[in-house]
Amino acid sequence: MSDDLHAAEALQALRSIGADRIEYKADVTPAVLDVSDREVTTLFSVDNLDSTGDITEVAAFKRSIDHRAQSIPHLYMHDLTAPAIARILTFQEVKRAELPTDVQQLYPDATGGMACVSRYLKSGRGAEVLEGIREGIPYQASFGYQVLKSTPRQVKGQPVRVIKELRLFEVSTTPPGHAANEATRVRLGKALAALEELKAGWRHGRHEDLSLLNQIAALVHTLGASNITLIEPASLDTEPARTSTVDTLIRDLEVIYSEV
């Protein structure tokens, strides 16, 4: 079956479900973990405490993926009236060590997440979104679901719903800034805290630090900064940059944040 037909079939199955049964949750940026030709790996859930008061366990997705993975469509903005934009090929658990460096830094309570590998369609919105991803537009991800099992918990004195099992209806690519928890704004504040930490104790040019700096720089660039230059990453078998380019990037970021 072609990607177009497979994606359309999955979407048609979802349309038979009453919209009132579906909740939506936007998640952590960056959503795109890898792009290979038309296949994109999307991080659509992370098990940190979100601003809606939920912790979605990685295991919560298991039953849906085991029993109905083929009928889960990849949409754009949860739009059931438009064609699916991609065919989901596989789902995969992501361990904490496999989460993007900035996600680990910004969400220390996260222990892992869920990702899917989707093959984007060659036409329509699927082709448009894929072109944007390749150009570096920081798309986010969300998913539609129904809670089947949950338990209450107290975290720092606040009531939290721990989602133990859910029915996954769809995965969606969303525009930057769409996240229900206003991830861009939260990310901005936490990125500033990370920047202050790096300024206070630069750890001798570790690759992880350079990656975090570049991700922070990319974020402020999307907010309108035009004077930010990313540091070309060195290969892992060579000594990472420790030169004035690092200090320059930190200084430029500090100036930009002071104006935000």
C-alpha positions in Angstrom: 0.0 0.0 0.0 1.3 3.5 -0.9 2.1 6.0 1.8 -0.8 8.2 0.6 -3.3 5.4 0.8 -2.0 4.1 4.2 -2.1 7.6 5.7 -5.6 8.2 4.3 -6.9 4.9 5.7 -5.5 5.7 9.2 -7.2 9.1 9.1 -10.5 7.6 8.1 -10.5 5.3 11.1 -9.8 8.2 13.4 -12.7 10.3 11.9 -15.2 7.7 13.2 -14.3 8.6 16.8 -16.3 11.3 18.5 -14.3 14.4 18.9 -15.5 14.8 22.5 -13.5 11.7 23.4 -10.1 13.1 22.4 -7.8 15.2 24.6 -4.8 17.0 23.1 -1.4 17.5 24.5 1.5 19.5 23.1 5.0 18.7 24.2 8.6 19.7 24.5 10.6 21.3 21.7 12.5 20.5 19.7 10.2 17.8 18.3 12.4 16.7 15.3 15.2 14.4 16.4 16.4 13.3 12.9 15.6 13.7 9.2 16.7 11.2 6.6 15.3 11.8 3.2 11.5 11.9 3.7 11.6 10.0 7.0 11.4 12.2 10.1 11.9 11.1 13.7 9.5 13.1 15.9 9.6 13.3 19.7 5.9 13.7 20.6 5.9 13.0 24.3 8.3 13.4 27.2 7.5 12.1 30.7 8.2 15.3 32.6 5.6 17.2 34.6 3.8 19.5 32.2 2.0 22.8 32.9 -1.4 21.1 32.7 -0.5 19.0 35.7 0.1 15.7 33.9 3.0 13.2 33.8 2.5 10.9 30.9 4.5 7.7 31.5 6.3 6.2 28.5 4.5 2.9 29.3 1.1 4.6 28.9 1.5 4.2 25.1 2.3 0.5 25.0 -1.2 -1.0 24.5 -2.1 1.4 21.7 1.1 0.8 19.9 1.0 -2.9 20.3 -2.6 -3.3 19.1 -3.3 -0.4 16.7 -0.2 1.3 15.5 -1.1 0.8 11.9 -4.3 2.9 12.4 -2.7 5.9 14.0 -2.4 8.8 11.5 0.2 11.6 11.5 -1.7 14.9 11.1 -1.0 18.6 11.0 -2.6 20.6 13.9 -5.0 17.8 14.8 -7.0 18.6 11.6 -9.3 15.7 10.9 -10.8 17.5 7.9 -7.5 17.6 6.0 -5.4 14.7 4.6 -2.8 13.2 6.8 0.7 14.6 6.2 2.8 11.5 6.8 2.7 7.8 7.3 3.9 6.6 10.7 6.3 3.7 10.1 7.4 2.9 13.6 7.1 4.0 17.2 10.1 3.9 19.6 10.8 4.6 23.2 13.4 7.2 23.9 15.5 6.9 27.0 16.8 9.9 29.0 20.3 9.7 27.5 18.7 9.8 24.0 16.7 12.9 24.7 18.1 16.1 23.1 20.7 17.8 25.3 18.5 20.9 25.9 15.5 18.8 26.9 17.7 17.0 29.5 18.9 20.4 30.7 15.5 22.1 30.8 13.5 19.2 32.2 15.7 17.4 34.8 12.7 15.3 35.9 12.3 13.7 32.4 13.4 10.0 32.3 12.4 9.4 28.6 9.7 9.9 26.0 8.0 8.5 22.9 9.0 9.2 19.3 7.7 8.0 15.9 9.4 7.7 12.6 7.1 9.1 9.8 7.5 9.2 6.1 6.2 12.5 4.9 4.1 12.6 1.8 5.4 13.9 -1.5 2.6 16.4 -2.1 0.3 18.8 -0.3 0.9 20.0 3.2 3.1 17.0 4.0 5.6 18.2 1.4 5.3 21.8 2.7 5.9 20.8 6.3 8.9 18.6 5.3 10.5 21.5 3.5 10.1 23.7 6.5 11.6 21.0 8.8 14.6 20.7 6.4 15.0 24.5 6.5 15.2 24.4 10.3 11.7 25.7 11.3 11.3 24.6 14.9 8.1 22.6 14.6 6.6 21.1 17.7 4.6 17.9 18.2 1.3 17.0 19.9 -0.9 13.9 20.2 -4.6 13.2 20.6 -5.5 10.6 23.3 -8.0 9.3 25.8 -7.0 8.5 29.3 -7.7 4.9 30.3 -5.8 4.7 33.6 -4.4 7.4 35.8 -3.3 7.9 39.4 -3.1 11.1 41.6 0.2 12.2 43.0 1.6 15.2 44.9 4.6 16.9 43.4 6.0 19.8 45.4 2.7 20.2 47.1 0.7 20.3 43.9 -1.8 17.7 42.7 -0.6 15.8 39.6 -2.3 13.3 37.3 0.0 10.5 36.3 -1.3 8.9 33.1 -0.6 5.2 33.3 -2.4 4.1 30.1 -4.0 6.0 27.3 -5.6 5.3 23.9 -3.4 7.1 21.3 -5.6 8.4 18.4 -3.1 10.5 16.4 0.2 12.3 16.4 0.4 15.9 15.1 3.1 18.2 13.8 2.3 21.7 15.1 3.7 25.2 14.4 6.3 26.8 16.7 4.7 28.3 19.8 1.6 26.1 19.6 2.3 24.1 22.7 -0.5 24.1 25.3 2.1 24.9 28.0 3.5 27.8 26.0 6.7 25.8 25.6 8.4 28.6 23.7 8.0 31.0 26.6 8.9 28.5 29.2 11.9 27.4 27.1 13.1 31.0 26.9 13.1 31.4 30.6 14.8 28.1 31.3 17.3 28.6 28.5 18.3 31.9 30.1 18.9 30.1 33.4 21.0 27.5 31.5 22.9 30.4 29.9 23.7 31.9 33.3 24.9 28.5 34.5 27.3 28.2 31.5 28.6 31.7 32.0 29.3 31.0 35.7 31.1 27.7 35.2 32.1 27.1 31.6 33.0 23.4 31.5 36.0 23.6 29.2 34.2 23.3 25.9 32.3 20.1 26.3 30.4 19.0 23.2 27.2 19.0 25.3 27.7 22.6 26.2 28.3 23.7 22.7 25.2 21.9 21.6 23.1 23.6 24.3 24.6 27.0 23.3 23.7 26.4 19.7 20.2 25.3 20.6 19.7 28.5 22.7 21.1 30.6 19.9 18.7 28.9 17.4 15.8 29.7 19.7 16.6 33.4 20.0 17.1 33.6 16.3 13.5 32.4 15.8 12.4 35.2 18.1 13.9 37.8 15.8 17.6 38.1 16.7 19.7 38.7 13.6 23.2 39.0 15.1 23.6 35.4 16.3 26.2 33.1 14.7 26.1 29.4 15.5 29.4 27.6 16.3 30.3 24.9 13.8 30.3 21.7 15.8 33.6 19.7 15.9 33.5 16.0 15.4 33.4 13.9 18.5 36.9 12.6 18.0 38.4 16.0 18.0 38.8 18.7 20.6 35.7 20.8 20.8 36.0 24.6 20.5 37.4 26.5 23.5 38.2 29.7 21.6 36.8 33.2 21.7 34.0 32.1 19.4 32.3 30.5 22.5 32.8 33.6 24.6 31.4 35.7 21.7 28.3 33.5 21.4 27.7 33.7 25.1 28.1 37.5 25.1 25.7 37.9 22.2 23.1 35.7 23.8 23.4 37.7 27.0 22.7 40.9 25.1 19.7 39.4 23.3 18.2 38.1 26.5 18.6 41.4 28.2 16.5 43.0 25.5 13.7 40.3 25.6 
